Amino acid sequence: MLKAGFKWMFLIIGTMIGAGYASGRELWQFFGHGSSLAILLFSLMFILSCKSILDISYKKQTGHYLPVLRAVVGKHLTGVYDWMIIIYLFTTTVIMLAGSGATWQAFNFSYRMGILAIIIPLILLFVWDVKGIVIVNSFVLPLLISGLLFVLVLFISDQELSLFGHFHEMDNWMSAFPFTALNILPLIAVLGAIGNQVRHKGEIWIASIGSGVVLGAVSYLYNNSLIQISEDIILYEIPLFAILKHYPYEMMIFMSLMLWIAIFTTAASGTLGLVTRFREYVRQPLWILAMAIIAVMLPFTSFGFSTLIEYLYPLYGILNLYVLVSLLLYPILSQFKNR
C-alpha cells in the first residue's frame, strides 16, 4: 500500500511540476511578495482536491477522466469542461514541447532539435501503456525534487537568507485560488486514468497528503528565493537561471537537465490524459495515438515558452475556479447524497 501510495504521489507531482513550475515562471506569475498564506492555502486545497479526485476515480474504477468530471461538475457542464480539459492538455503539452526547445536553445542547440529530443522518448514511453509513465515518474521525480531542493537550500544558505523573513507578509493570499485551480484540470485527466489501478483507500491518503506537503514546501522555498532576486527576474525567460548565475556552469547544466525532466514528465502526463480520453474511439495502441496527437501539436510550438505561460495560465486559473470549489465541497455534498 505504501509503495503504491508513493507511486501515485509521484504521478501527481510529475503532473504538477512542469516547465512553468520548475523554471519558477509559474510561481512568480501567481505568488511573489506577500504569498506565505497563499502557499499554505494552496497546499491544503491541493490535498483536498487530490483526495476528492482519487476517491471518485477509485469508487468508479475509471480508465479515463470523463466519469470523474461528470461527478465533479454535473451532467450539464461535463461537455463544456471536457472540451476545456482537451484544450488545456493540448496547449500545456505544446508549452512543454516549446519549453524543451527553449532549454536546448540556452545551450546553443537549435530550437527544433530541443523539440525533437522530447518527442521521441515521449512516444516510446507509451509503448508500455499507462505503466510506462508511472514507472518513469517513480524513478525521475525523486531525482528532480532532490535536485531542486538542493539548489534552493544551497542558495538560501549561501546568500544567508532568512527562511521566514517574509512569512508575516500575507496580503497576496487570494492568488492561492487561481493557482490551485490552474493545476486541477490536468489532475482530473491524469488521476481519472488510473482509478481502476488503485487497490486501497490508504493509497489515496498517502498520495494526497504526500504530494500536497512536498509541493507546499518546495513552493515556499522557491518563492522565498525568487523574492531575493526579483530585480533580476525580468532579464530571464527562465527565473531559475537567475538563481543559477551565482554558481559554476556545471550547476547550470545539472539544473537544466532537471528542468528538462520536469518538462518531460508534464508532457507525458498531458499526453496520457489525451490518449486515454480518445482510446475508446480509436482502437489503436497508445503510442500510435500519442504520435498522432504530438504531430498535430508541432505547428503550435512556434509561439514561444514565456508568451504561452503569460496569457494561458492566468486564464485557465480563473476558468477552473468552479471545478476547484466543486472538488473542495465534494466530501460534504457526497455525504448528503448517501443519506
LINPEUR-V741483 format. One record per backbone hydrogen bond with DSSP energy under -1.0 kcal/mol. NH is the residue of the N-H (numbers start at 1). CO is the residue of the C=O. If there is no record, write none. Layout:
NH;CO / NH;CO
//
This chain:
5;1 / 6;2 / 7;3 / 8;4 / 9;5 / 10;6 / 11;7 / 12;8 / 13;9 / 14;10 / 15;11 / 16;12 / 17;13 / 18;16 / 22;18 / 23;19 / 24;21 / 26;20 / 28;24 / 29;25 / 30;26 / 31;27 / 36;169 / 39;35 / 40;36 / 41;37 / 42;38 / 43;39 / 44;40 / 45;41 / 46;42 / 47;43 / 48;44 / 49;45 / 50;46 / 51;47 / 52;48 / 53;49 / 54;50 / 55;51 / 56;52 / 57;53 / 58;54 / 59;55 / 60;56 / 62;57 / 69;65 / 70;66 / 71;67 / 72;68 / 73;69 / 74;70 / 81;77 / 82;78 / 83;79 / 84;80 / 85;81 / 86;82 / 87;83 / 88;84 / 89;85 / 90;86 / 91;87 / 92;88 / 93;89 / 94;90 / 95;91 / 96;92 / 97;93 / 98;94 / 99;95 / 100;96 / 101;97 / 102;98 / 103;99 / 104;100 / 105;101 / 106;102 / 107;104 / 108;105 / 109;104 / 114;110 / 115;111 / 116;112 / 117;113 / 119;115 / 120;116 / 122;118 / 123;119 / 124;120 / 125;121 / 127;124 / 128;125 / 129;126 / 134;130 / 135;131 / 136;132 / 137;133 / 138;134 / 139;135 / 140;136 / 141;137 / 144;140 / 145;141 / 146;142 / 147;143 / 148;144 / 149;145 / 150;146 / 151;147 / 152;148 / 153;149 / 154;150 / 155;151 / 156;152 / 157;153 / 158;154 / 159;155 / 161;156 / 169;166 / 172;34 / 173;170 / 175;172 / 176;173 / 177;174 / 179;175 / 180;176 / 181;177 / 182;178 / 184;181 / 188;184 / 189;185 / 190;186 / 191;187 / 192;188 / 196;62 / 197;194 / 205;201 / 206;202 / 207;203 / 208;204 / 209;205 / 210;206 / 211;207 / 212;208 / 213;209 / 214;210 / 215;211 / 216;212 / 217;213 / 218;214 / 219;215 / 220;216 / 221;217 / 222;218 / 223;219 / 224;220 / 225;221 / 226;222 / 227;223 / 230;227 / 232;229 / 233;229 / 235;232 / 236;233 / 240;23 / 241;238 / 242;239 / 244;240 / 245;241 / 246;243 / 247;244 / 252;248 / 253;249 / 254;250 / 255;251 / 256;252 / 257;253 / 258;254 / 259;255 / 260;256 / 261;257 / 262;258 / 263;259 / 264;260 / 265;261 / 266;262 / 267;263 / 268;264 / 269;265 / 270;266 / 271;267 / 272;268 / 273;269 / 274;270 / 275;271 / 276;272 / 277;273 / 278;274 / 279;275 / 281;278 / 282;278 / 284;282 / 289;285 / 290;286 / 291;287 / 292;288 / 293;289 / 294;290 / 295;291 / 296;292 / 297;293 / 298;294 / 300;297 / 301;298 / 303;300 / 308;304 / 309;305 / 310;306 / 311;307 / 312;308 / 313;309 / 316;312 / 317;313 / 318;314 / 319;315 / 320;316 / 321;318 / 324;320 / 325;321 / 326;322 / 327;323 / 328;324 / 329;325 / 330;326 / 333;329 / 334;330 / 336;332 / 337;333 / 338;334
//
